[in-house]
Amino acid sequence: MLHSNLSINEKGHLCLAGRDVCELAERYGTPLFLMDEERIRRNARTYIDAMAEFMPEGSRPLLASKSCCFKRLYEIVAEEGMGTDLVSPGELYTAAAAGFPLENAFFHGNNKTDADIEYAISSGVGYFIVDNREELDAINETAREKGIVQKILLRLSPGIDPHTQKKISTGKVDSKFGTAIETGQAVELCRYALTLEAVALKGFHCHIGSQIFEYSSFADAAEIMLRFIRELYDDCGFETEMLNLGGGFGVRYVESDPEIDYRENIKGLAGVIDRLCGRLSVKKPSILMEPGRSIVADSGVTVYSVGSVKTITGYKSYVSVDGGMPDNPRYALYESDYTCLVANKADEEADFVATVAGRCCESGDLIQEDVALARPERGDYLAVLVTGAYNYSMASNYNRIPRPPVVMVNEGKDYVAVKRETFEDLLRNDI
């Protein structure tokens, strides 16, 4: 199977962490988000242990909340010892409600409002990742009014193209995120930050993109950032404590994707950083990384019920399911690859080629095109694999469809982490 937590049982049914997904679908209904708690913990430990072993003292991973955000997830990663990055006050509110230690939280965003800044500082968020000068001024003013000094990192753009999908590439010089090193604006912003009394500059952040399979792009970014750190030290004597290299390691969605050894990637990247610091005579900063997809993606399976199977003679076939772009918009947005299979016929030959379509009144409501499946029938369960990242977190109520529940499986048991939305929930804010 695609990942080691997936298997097929004696009934020919797909299993996640040893649990029959068809039985879970019978119990909880469909559409259904399933997540493997132990897989999340294992992935978190891989980062924590590798960074502790190979990276400078104080290095740690931060969960990228945008990949998946609900209370139970924050509890799990806090128990494992991860920090987190947050990109909105809603994510911050969720983390706080889960009891996540906010001193270990880093607050992102390229357009934080004054209300966002006030809320984050009042909540005790540990660090701001500052995108621009206007934000820097607003944080300084709010922190001054509250009589505190707020710790910050500056988000810089290293000008790296990681050759990933354009819409998930974030580190190029003309990105909407951060301040460009290449143009000289980053140095100007650093000098200015060091003149402010109510912020404490601790270091720098960059993020080059997502679904990256090799560490070479991160190594390139690290070299640019460390050269910048050296130049800034020569310019004004500032010694950098932290360097956040962002997230972006990929995962296997389909068999053609390469397998990734995250520990070896982290080890290789750490070696590059060590050599660069030596060559540039830079004191080693603690390294932060922001894994999201590689923590939660392979923990997830989405289960749907098949409605219709339609063949247009001489053209193509469609398998329609009871979910679609409201719970998984990634194909509509990015044409993202997924592995699909009929969960109750997982041991049968996949000899029926079809497009998996959702239930929305939208031609683009597709989950995957031209995939080989065991021939499905109405009432079968269709599973989409590796949906733990950017599925629940991007889910919507398009066509006024309630969002599915999140059910966690762990040690042979299952429990609801997020309840299924009801029609009443859809009306909750209507007046």
Secondary structure, 3 states (H helix, E strand, C coil): CCCCCEEECCCCCEEECCEEHHHHHHHHCCCEEEEEHHHHHHHHHHHHHHHHHHCCCCCEEEEEHHHCCCHHHHHHHHHHCCEEEECCHHHHHHHHHCCCCHHHEEECCCCCCHHHHHHHHHHCCCEEEECCHHHHHHHHHHHHHHCCCEEEEEEEECCCCCCCCHHHECCCCCCCCCEECCCCHHHHHHHHHCCCCCEEEEEEECCCECCECCCHHHHHHHHHHHHHHHHHHHHHCCCCCEEECCCCECCCCCCCCCCCCHHHHHHHHHHHHHHHHHHHCCCCCEEEECCCHHHHHHHEEEEEEEEEEEEECCCEEEEEECCCCCCCCHHHHHCCCCCEEEHHHCCCCCCEEEEEECCCCCCCCEEEEEEEECCCCCCCEEEEECCCCCCCCCCCCHHHCCCCCEEEEECCEEEEEECCCCHHHHCCCCC
